[in-house]
Amino acid sequence: MLTSLINHEYQHDQWISEVRADNLGHALPPDPDSDLLGRHDGYLVCNPWA
């Protein structure tokens, strides 16, 4: 449940960042570097079982 909540909040933050980048010209920060992160449907998600 905690992983789902973290992923949901991150996806919301990512969406807001994309809107700001598209509408205001702010560059998106680079993805964090971790073996526990992966991309799913274009979103960076926490995957502790990877």
PyMOL commands that set and color helices and strands:
alter all, ss='L'
color gray80, all
select helices_A, chain A and resi 2-24
alter helices_A, ss='H'
color red, helices_A
select strands_A, chain A and resi 37-40+43-46
alter strands_A, ss='S'
color yellow, strands_A
deselect
rebuild
show_as cartoon
